[in-house]
Amino acid sequence: MIKPKSYEEIAQSIENGQNILFFTAAWCGDCRFIKPLMPEIEAEHPEFKFIEIDRDQFMDLAVKWDIFGIPSFVVIKDGKEIGRLVNKARKTKAEITKFIEELGVE
C-alpha cells in the first residue's frame, strides 16, 4: 500500500492506472478493524494500486471528495472516479471485496 506524503504525490499516483484510495485515520476504530485485512484484499486484487490517505493529514482532499465517514474507498481509473464505498459504517472484508468485484474492472 502506498502512503503518500503530499498532495502532489497523490495526484501523480492517481493520474494513470487503476487505483483504490483508502481513506483512514489513526483514531478511527473501524479503520483499525479493517486495516489488518487490507494486505489480503490487496493481494486478491493485484489489478489495483492501493493508496492509503490519512484523512486528517489531507482534510482538504477528503472534503473535496465528500469523504465524511471513514474508512472509505474511492476507485480511480486514469484520473476519473469509477466507484465509491463511502459511509460511516464499519466495513468487512466481504463487503469491500464485493464492492471491488462489482466494479467489473480487470
HUNOR-V671525 format. One record per residue. N is the residue number from 0. SS is DSSP state (H for helix, E for strand, C for the rest). NEAR is the number of other C-alpha atoms within 12 Angstrom. Layout:
N&SS&NEAR, N&SS&NEAR
//
This chain:
0&C&22, 1&E&24, 2&C&22, 3&C&24, 4&C&17, 5&C&19, 6&H&19, 7&H&13, 8&H&17, 9&H&28, 10&H&21, 11&H&18, 12&H&30, 13&H&29, 14&H&18, 15&C&18, 16&C&23, 17&E&29, 18&E&37, 19&E&43, 20&E&44, 21&E&40, 22&E&43, 23&E&38, 24&C&28, 25&C&19, 26&C&14, 27&C&22, 28&H&18, 29&H&24, 30&H&31, 31&H&20, 32&H&21, 33&H&30, 34&H&29, 35&C&14, 36&C&20, 37&H&31, 38&H&19, 39&H&18, 40&H&29, 41&H&27, 42&H&15, 43&H&21, 44&C&25, 45&C&19, 46&C&20, 47&C&31, 48&E&31, 49&E&35, 50&E&32, 51&E&37, 52&E&38, 53&E&31, 54&C&32, 55&C&21, 56&C&20, 57&C&25, 58&H&20, 59&H&17, 60&H&23, 61&H&28, 62&H&15, 63&H&11, 64&C&26, 65&C&21, 66&C&30, 67&C&24, 68&C&28, 69&C&36, 70&C&38, 71&E&40, 72&E&41, 73&E&39, 74&E&36, 75&E&31, 76&E&26, 77&C&19, 78&C&20, 79&E&19, 80&E&22, 81&E&23, 82&E&25, 83&E&28, 84&E&34, 85&C&27, 86&C&19, 87&C&20, 88&C&21, 89&C&24, 90&C&29, 91&C&23, 92&H&22, 93&H&17, 94&H&19, 95&H&34, 96&H&24, 97&H&17, 98&H&26, 99&H&33, 100&H&19, 101&H&16, 102&C&23, 103&C&14, 104&C&20, 105&C&14
//
